[in-house]
Amino acid sequence: MEFGIHLVQQNVTIGECRELWRWADTAGFTWVDVSDHFYESPMTEKQGPYLECLAGLAALAADTEHVRVGTCVIAMDYRHPAVLANALATIDQLSDGRLDVGLGAGWNEQEYGAYGIPFERLGKRLDKLEEGIQVLRALWEQPRANLDGRFFTLTDALCEPKPVQSPLPIWIGGVGEKRTLQLVARYAQGWNAPYLTIDQYHRLSGVLDDWCERVDRDPSEIKRDVNLSFHLAATEADRPRAVAHFEEVFGPAGDAFRQRGAILGTPDEAIELLTPFAEAGVNRANITLRPPWDWDALRAFASEVIPAVSP
């Protein structure tokens, strides 16, 4: 199993982000991504700064050489998919072909309302996600793209230069059993599963396998990763600080997240938590970092946990 960093770039400076991903590039991680939000997630009373996703992703692509880069979930509603296609093609060029594109239907109703973006019923948002994927693929893979869809229209549309990779890998994030996992089976090269216990992962991975069978897709073609919130204590003496960070980040949502896949303990406890995911065939575990992060904990994870779980 490989390891990645899912960066929630809130309440942090771009300089701190660049220091982090430059370190991760040679610290044993194989993936770094940035998040697509405009407000804190989960929302707290701080309402501090949040660095924009695509601009941050461009910096990440230019600053690194080894890790694959991308997003876990870009909300399709936040940008017209034709505009998104051009931006991502350029970012794949910046990364020399190290980009993976994670997509989703969007969920943060408060952001939608603040920005005047209609927050439509989930079924319609998933319909737009599916058609948006078709827009992306058409622009990335056809010399001139044409599409007459329910939501989007392309007429001899250009996207130049094309991405370095062909096809440019698409991941879909989420755990919806009826539509989201069906879309993964139909369209994606990877599935991002956010904040699950090992039992939940086993069940939902089986649901994805069932969808693959229904759409005549080999399930082994789809890579699978999980996100786990990161609150490691480098040593037992650091446990109170790690717990305080967890409580500061999640506030009233802490009880829910404690049950949804959080690394909250020492390196030995992290190894115990992560080993079943490796044994289940998870391709990558992403540690979710919400600032301020603890450099001692990060270095302990890189030097003690990663080698133990992925010898």
Secondary structure by P-SEA (a helix, b strand, c coil): cbbbbbcccccccaaaaaaaaaaacccccccccccccccccccccccccccccaaaaaaaaaacccbbbbbcccccccccaaaaaaaaaaaaaaacccbbbbbcccccaaaaaaaccccccaaaaaaaaaaaaaaaaaaacccbbbbbccccccccccccccccccccbbbbbccccccaaaaaaccccccccccccaaaaaaaaaaaaaaaaaaccccccbbbbbbbbccccccccaaaaaaaaaaaacccaaaaaaacccccccaaaaaaacaaaaaacccbbbbbbcccccaaaaaaaaccccccccc
